[in-house]
């Protein structure tokens, strides 16, 4: 009525929202979260500790249930990833080493294929050895890709399964490379040069993984089974490194190819 007579409306109408908000705060009621977005306001989710509301209910990777992801494969693609609390990559330069070694691995695997075809054409040896060595060369890139994947995420986040898989794969790749370095049918100087560097790089990366694995086990308060697996895995890797060092230090005799000619006895 006041506006029709040229009188401004009563200021009491402007106080209604303010009074309502005061009463709402005095009653102690809090704003309810949106049921469609139950993760809103969850500080743990915002910093990347909890991946989703479903994870909170199931206990997967949720700090509320004192559970830490065992492997990066437990997390959804693109979701925040969280390993043991207070974990820190003690050898951050290993990521750059992974990057450089990735390209070097492509190069020496290509040369291994090339040399294998050349040896099969120019030299003679049993067919089963030729196929056995060819299969090993084909398996090597698969092992390297898995090793780089678990090595990167394991060293970055400190997850148990990733680090243990990485250390085990380091030992496996070293054994394959050492076969071609010391025990393959025909070894030429190019084999020795490129494979020696490859084994040294894998050994250096494996040592970095072992250091981070020991730290992760200590921070995670691992169970006895995990401690036993970690100890056995690291001992297996260190044993492989010791075999490599011993084979390098051992004096190698010159290979002699003997040609046996069967003659009829008189």
C-alpha positions in Angstrom: 0.0 0.0 0.0 2.8 2.4 0.8 4.2 2.3 -2.8 0.9 3.4 -4.3 0.9 6.6 -2.1 4.5 7.5 -2.8 5.6 6.2 0.6 8.6 3.8 0.5 7.8 0.2 1.7 8.4 -0.6 5.3 12.0 -1.6 6.0 10.7 -4.5 8.1 10.2 -6.5 4.9 14.0 -6.3 4.3 14.7 -7.7 7.7 12.8 -11.0 7.1 15.7 -12.8 5.3 18.1 -11.6 8.0 15.9 -12.8 10.9 15.4 -16.1 9.2 19.1 -16.7 8.8 19.7 -15.8 12.5 17.0 -18.2 13.6 18.4 -20.9 11.4 21.8 -20.5 13.0 20.4 -20.4 16.5 18.7 -23.7 16.1 22.0 -25.3 15.3 20.8 -26.8 12.0 23.4 -27.2 9.3 23.0 -27.2 5.6 22.4 -30.7 4.3 24.7 -31.9 1.5 23.2 -32.5 -1.9 22.2 -36.1 -2.1 23.3 -36.2 -5.7 26.8 -35.0 -4.6 27.6 -36.8 -1.3 31.3 -36.1 -1.7 30.8 -32.3 -1.5 32.5 -30.9 1.6 34.7 -34.0 2.1 38.1 -32.6 2.7 39.8 -36.0 2.3 38.3 -36.4 -1.1 39.3 -32.9 -2.2 43.0 -33.6 -1.3 42.9 -36.9 -3.2 42.7 -39.4 -0.3 39.3 -40.8 -1.0 38.4 -41.6 -4.6 34.6 -41.8 -4.6 31.6 -42.3 -2.2 31.6 -45.9 -3.2 35.1 -46.3 -2.0 34.2 -44.7 1.4 31.4 -47.3 1.9 33.5 -50.3 0.8 36.7 -49.2 2.5 38.8 -49.3 -0.7 41.6 -46.7 -0.6 39.8 -44.9 2.2 41.8 -43.5 5.1 38.6 -43.6 7.2 39.1 -47.4 7.4 42.8 -47.2 7.8 43.2 -48.8 4.3 45.9 -47.8 1.8 45.8 -48.8 -1.8 48.0 -51.8 -2.5 48.4 -51.0 -6.2 47.6 -48.3 -8.6 45.4 -50.7 -10.5 42.8 -50.4 -7.6 42.1 -46.8 -8.5 39.9 -45.7 -11.4 41.6 -44.0 -14.4 41.8 -40.3 -13.7 40.9 -40.6 -10.1 43.2 -39.3 -7.3 45.8 -41.8 -6.2 47.1 -42.1 -2.7 49.7 -44.4 -1.2 51.0 -44.6 2.3 50.9 -41.4 4.3 54.2 -39.5 4.6 55.7 -41.5 1.8 58.4 -39.6 -0.2 60.3 -40.8 -3.2 63.8 -41.0 -1.9 65.3 -41.1 -5.4 63.3 -38.6 -7.4 65.8 -38.7 -10.3 64.7 -42.2 -11.1 61.8 -40.8 -13.1 64.2 -39.1 -15.5 66.2 -42.4 -15.7 62.9 -44.2 -16.6 62.3 -41.6 -19.4 65.8 -42.0 -20.9 65.9 -45.8 -20.5 62.5 -46.1 -22.3 64.1 -44.8 -25.5 67.2 -46.8 -25.1 65.2 -50.0 -24.6 63.5 -49.4 -28.0 66.9 -48.9 -29.6 68.6 -52.0 -28.3 65.6 -54.3 -28.8 65.5 -53.2 -32.4 69.2 -54.0 -32.8 68.7 -57.4 -31.1 66.0 -58.3 -33.6 68.3 -57.1 -36.5 71.2 -59.1 -35.2 69.1 -62.2 -34.6 67.9 -62.2 -38.2 71.5 -61.6 -39.4 72.8 -64.5 -37.3 70.0 -66.8 -38.5 71.0 -66.0 -42.1 74.8 -66.1 -41.8 75.4 -68.6 -39.1 74.4 -72.2 -38.3 72.9 -73.5 -35.1 70.0 -75.7 -34.1 66.5 -74.4 -35.0 65.2 -74.7 -31.4 67.9 -72.3 -30.1 67.1 -69.8 -32.8 63.4 -69.8 -32.0 64.1 -69.8 -28.3 66.2 -66.7 -28.6 63.7 -65.0 -30.9 60.9 -65.7 -28.4 63.0 -64.2 -25.6 63.5 -61.0 -27.7 59.8 -60.8 -28.3 59.0 -61.2 -24.6 61.5 -58.6 -23.6 59.5 -55.5 -24.7 56.4 -56.7 -22.8 58.5 -57.2 -19.6 60.0 -53.7 -20.0 56.6 -52.0 -20.5 55.3 -53.7 -17.3 58.5 -52.8 -15.5 58.4 -49.1 -16.4 54.7 -48.9 -15.5 55.0 -50.5 -12.0 58.3 -48.8 -11.5 57.0 -45.3 -12.1 53.9 -45.5 -10.0 55.5 -47.6 -7.3 58.3 -45.1 -6.8 55.9 -42.1 -7.0 53.2 -43.4 -4.6 54.9 -46.2 -2.6 52.2 -48.8 -3.2 53.2 -52.3 -2.0 52.2 -54.4 -5.0 53.6 -52.0 -7.6 57.0 -51.8 -5.9 57.2 -55.6 -5.4 56.2 -56.2 -9.0 58.8 -53.7 -10.2 61.6 -55.3 -8.2 60.7 -58.8 -9.4 60.5 -57.6 -13.0 63.9 -55.9 -12.7 65.4 -59.3 -11.7 63.6 -61.1 -14.6 64.7 -58.5 -17.2 68.2 -58.7 -15.9 68.2 -62.5 -16.3 67.0 -62.3 -19.9 69.5 -59.6 -20.8 72.3 -61.6 -19.1 71.5 -64.6 -21.2 72.0 -62.6 -24.4 75.1 -61.0 -22.9 76.8 -64.2 -21.8 75.0 -67.4 -22.9 73.5 -66.9 -26.4 74.7 -69.0 -29.2 76.7 -66.3 -31.0 77.9 -63.2 -29.2 79.3 -60.3 -31.2 80.9 -57.1 -29.9 77.8 -55.1 -30.6 75.8 -57.4 -28.4 78.2 -57.0 -25.5 78.3 -53.2 -25.7 74.6 -52.4 -25.8 73.5 -55.2 -23.4 76.0 -54.4 -20.8 74.7 -50.8 -20.6 71.1 -52.2 -20.5 71.8 -54.5 -17.6 73.5 -51.7 -15.6 70.5 -49.4 -16.1 68.0 -52.1 -15.0 70.1 -52.8 -11.9 70.3 -49.1 -11.0 66.5 -48.7 -11.3 66.0 -51.8 -9.3 68.1 -50.5 -6.4 66.0 -47.3 -6.4 62.9 -49.5 -6.2 64.3 -51.5 -3.3 65.1 -48.3 -1.4 61.6 -47.0 -1.8 60.1 -50.5 -1.0 61.8 -50.6 2.4 60.5 -47.1 3.2 57.0 -48.0 2.1 57.0 -51.1 4.3 58.1 -49.2 7.3 55.5 -46.4 6.9 52.7 -48.8 6.1 53.3 -51.0 9.2 53.3 -54.1 7.0 52.1 -57.5 8.0 54.5 -60.4 8.4 53.5 -61.8 5.0 54.4 -58.5 3.3 57.7 -58.3 5.1 58.6 -61.8 4.0 57.6 -61.1 0.4 59.6 -57.8 0.4 62.7 -59.5 1.9 62.6 -62.4 -0.5 62.0 -60.2 -3.5 64.9 -57.9 -2.6 67.2 -60.8 -1.9 66.3 -62.3 -5.3 67.1 -59.0 -7.0 70.4 -58.5 -5.1 71.3 -62.1 -5.9 70.8 -61.4 -9.6 72.9 -58.3 -9.4 75.6 -60.4 -7.6 75.5 -63.0 -10.4 75.9 -60.2 -13.0 78.9 -58.7 -11.2 80.5 -62.1 -10.8 80.0 -62.9 -14.5 81.6 -59.5 -15.5 84.5 -59.9 -13.2 85.2 -63.5 -14.1 87.9 -63.8 -16.8 86.3 -65.1 -20.0 88.1 -67.6 -22.1 88.3 -67.2 -25.8 85.6 -69.1 -27.6 86.8 -71.7 -29.9 84.6 -73.2 -32.6 85.7 -76.8 -33.2 84.7 -78.4 -36.4 84.2 -82.1 -36.0 84.6 -84.2 -39.1 83.4 -87.8 -39.0 85.7 -90.0 -40.9 85.4 -93.7 -41.4 87.9 -95.6 -39.4 90.2 -97.7 -41.4 
